[in-house]
Amino acid sequence: MRVLLLGANGYLGRHVADRLLADPAVQLTALGRGDDADVRFDLAAGSPGALTRFLNAVHPGVVINCAGATRGGARELTRHNTVAVATVCESLRRSSCGARLVQLGCASEYGPSQAGSSTAEDAVPRPGGPYGVSKLAGTELVLGSDLDAVVLRVFSPAGPGTPAGSPLGRLAEAMRRAMQAGDSELKLSGLGVQRDFVDVRDVARAVHAASLSAAQGVVNIGTGRAIRLREAAAVLAKVAGYGGSVHELDGGTVRGGGLAGSPDGHLGIPPGYPYPDGCGSWQQADVRTARDRLGWRPRIVLEESLADIWMEAACRI
């Protein structure tokens, strides 16, 4: 099976590439903006015609789009998460390869949800920020393209390679600084938010399964269980062997784990705004569709994901 992977150098893309390269039946070609891509191409700036010619030359059976941006202003996010997807869809429509498209979406497309609820694929999307809006627009382009396509809405990915600027990445960096400085009591804000953390290697397995399946439409990829960031902090403290305490600026104290945030005491999460993804204080996936249509279930527990995040952070001590 010939697979064209877009965004192979990104957080999710690197793990998807590793998963595909482990399959002897896959012939992988990586396309991206970096020098280490097999073919250099900027989806946000390149023309559909140029990409179509490449598709006709390579003739992949599956195209996996892990490319995109998570930071920046509305214009930049739109370029990389919407315009780029339009280029991919138009190129596939023009191409003679007839490839299946696996598009990586995100849970930010749904926006805030009611505490205690599980968000299913038929929920009405109400993204709470420009990132979610730009990703939702990309999803709608895929769904309206008449291509053989599936969109995997990934909830909160965790594990090796987690970006240092993400909440879990900031937790790990905070822990590193706390242990290095010998702090035993720390103050932090924003630990009350609850998210569905899914290991990035499980995400890669889901992408692999989706590329081999006939599933179409939207499929949630998560664990089906929301975890409070405060609980993740306690697990991280256990993994790191830190025995201090954390006093939350928005109330409460957790013993057995201590974290240092940014200099002002926040993990990049402003007071009154619990998480920077526009999804409010709660999000949890309904993952029955992934189980039924992809034969996929998460395997890696959060403690293992956090241990890998901590190992990378600890190397900076």
N, C-alpha and C positions, 0 to 999 in steps of 0.2 A: 504493500500500500504506500503510495507516494503522498506525503504530507507536507504542506507548506505552512510553516509556523511564522506568524507575524508577531513581533514584540518578544522575541526569544530572550532578550537581554534584561527584561523587566523582572520584577519580584515573582510574579506568577509564571511568566514565560520561561524562566530558567528551570523551574521545577517541572513544567510541562515538557520541556526539551529533554530533561534527564529521563523522565518516564517514557517518552517515545523512543529515545535512543536505546533503552533497555529491551525494546520489543524488536526481535530480529526480522519481523515481517514489515517493519516500517522503514521507508527511505525518506529521511528528513532533510528538508531544505529550510534554512532560516533566513528570513527577510527582515531587515530593520535599518535603523539609522546609524548604528555603531559600526566601527571598523571590523569587529569580529563576526559580523553577520556574513552569511554566504553571499548574499546580494544586498547591496545598500539601496534603500528606497525609503523616502519619507512619505508616509501615507497621507499626512496632512497637507503636503505641498505638491506631491506628484499627481500626474494626470491619470484618469481611468484608462486612457488609451495605452499608456506605457505599461501599466500593470496588466492590462489585458494581453498585450504581446508577450509578457513574461509568463502569464498563466498558460497561454497557448503553447509556449516553448517547453515548459516544465510538465504541464498536464497533470497536476495533482488530483488525487481522488478526494482529498479533504483539505480544506483551508481552516486553520485555527487562528483566530484573532485575539491575541493577548495584549495587543498594543493599546496605549491610551495614556492619559495623564490624570493624576490624582490631586495635583496642586496647580495653583495659578489663578488668574482672573477668568471671568466668564468667557472672554474671547479665546483665550488659550485653551481652556477646557473644551470649548465648542469645536475648535480646530481638530484637537486630537481625539475627542470622544464621539464626535458627531460627523464632522466633515470627512474624517478618515474612514469611518464606517460606510459613509455614502460612496466613497471611492471604491472600497472593497466590494460592496454590493453591485455597483454599476459595472465594475470590471468582470465580476463573475457572470453577470447577465450577458455581457458582450462575448465572453469567452466561449470556446467550444469544449472546454474541459469537463463541464458538468459536475464540478466539485461540490461536495457537501460543505457547508459553513458551520463551524462551531464558534460562536461569539461569546466572549466573556463579559457578562454584565455584572451588576453589583446590587447589594441590598439597599443602597442609598436611593435607588429608583423608587422604592416603596415609600420612603419617608417615615414619619413617626407612626407607631402603632400602639394599641392599648396594652397596658401592662398585663401580663399573664396570658396574652393571646399568642397564637402561632400564625405567622403570615403565610398564606398559601398563594399559589401563582395567580389565582383569579382575583386577588385583592386589587382594588383601584389604586394605582400609583399616585402618590402625592409627595414628590421629592421636596425636601426642605432646604435645598441649597443649590448653587450652580453646578456642582459636581454631579449630584443626582439627576438634575435636569438634563445635563449634557449626555449622561449615560443612558437615560430613558429615551432620549431622542434617537440615539444609536440603536437601541433595541427596537424601537418602532420602525426604523428604516429596515432592519433585518426582517421583522415580522411582515412587513408590507412588500417585501421584495419578490415574492413568489419563488424564492430559492429553496432548495432542500437545506433547511437551516434550523439550528437550535440555539437558544440563548441560555447560558448557565448564569443564574443570578447568585453570585458568590456572596456569602454573608461576611463575617469578619475573619479574614485569613490570619493565621498565626504560624509560628515555627521558624526554621532557619531562614535567614535573609530578611526577616521582618525589618522594614525601614525604621531607622533610628527616630524619625519624626512622628511615627505613629504612636498612639497611646501605650501599647505594649512595649514598643521600642523605648519610649520615654521612661516607662517603669523600670526596664532593665538598666538603662543608663543612670537613672536615679539611684538604683540599688548599688551600682558600681561606685558611684561617687560617695554614697553613704558609707560603704564598707572601707573605701580608701581613706576617708576622713575620720573614721572611727565614731561616727554619729550614732547615738543610741535612741534619740527621740527626734522625730521628723514631722513636718506638717505638710499636708497635701490637700488639694481640692479635686473634686470630680470623680471620686471613687464609687459613687452610688449608681452610676449608669450600668445597665445590663445589656450584654451583647452575646450573640451566638458565634463563638470562636471556633473556626474549623481549620484544621492543620492544612498548610499549603500543599503538603504531599498528598493528602486526601483529595484536595482540589485537583491536583494533577491526575490522579486516578479517575476522577469524575470526567475530566476532559477526554482522557483516553477512551473511557467507556462511551462517552457521547459521540466520539468520532466513529465508533464501530456500530452504533445503534441506528435505529430508524426514527428516534424520537424527534419531534418538532415542537415549535413553540418555546415556552419558557419553562425552565426547570430550576428549582431552588437547590443550592448546594450549601448545606450547613449541618449542624449536629442535631438540631431539634431541641436544644437546651440552652437557655440564656444563662450566662454567668456574670455575676456582679464583678465589676473591676476591682472592688475591694477584695473579693475572694481570689482573684487572679494575683493580686499583690501578696496575699498571704501564702499562696502556693509558691510564688517566686521567691519569697523570703525563705521558705523551707528548702527549696532547691539550692539557694545560694548559701544557706547556713547562717542567715542573718537573724539575730534574736532581739532586735530593738522593737520599738513601737512606733506606730504612725498615728498622729492626731489629724483628723480630717478637718479642714477649714470650714466645711459645710456641715460639721457635726459628727460626733462619734469617734471612738478610738478602737484601733485593732491591735491586739497584742500578738507577739510572735512574728511580726513582720514590720519592717520600717522602710519607708521610701522617701527619697528626696526628689522633689519636682524641679521645676525651673527656679531661678532665684527668687521669684515672687510666690513660690509655693504651689504653682499650678503645673499640671502635666500638659501644658498647651491648651487647657480647657478653661475658658473664661468662666468666672462665677455666674451662675444663673443659666449657663448654656452647657449642658452636661457632656456633650460629645461633638467633635468637629465634623461629623458626617451628615448632619441635618436630620437625624433619625430620632431625636428626643432621648428619653431615658430608658427605653425598652425596645428590644428587637429580638425576635426568635423565629426561626424558620420552621415551616411545615415541610418536611422532607419526604413525604410519602411518594411524591411523583418521581423523585430520583431513585427511590427504592424500586418502585414498580416498573418504571420505563427504562432505567439504565442498569438495574441490578446493582446499584451502588449503595454502600453504607459507609459512614466514617469509621475509621479504625484507630486513629491515633488520639490518645487522651490529652487533655490540656496540660497536664503536668509534664508530659514529654515535649510538647510544643514549647512550653516555657523554659524547660531545661536547655533546649537548643538555643533559644533566644538568649538565655543567661550565659551560655558558653561563649557565644560571640561577644557579648558585652564584657565578660570577664577577661577576655584576651586583651582588652584595652587598658586593664589595670597596670 
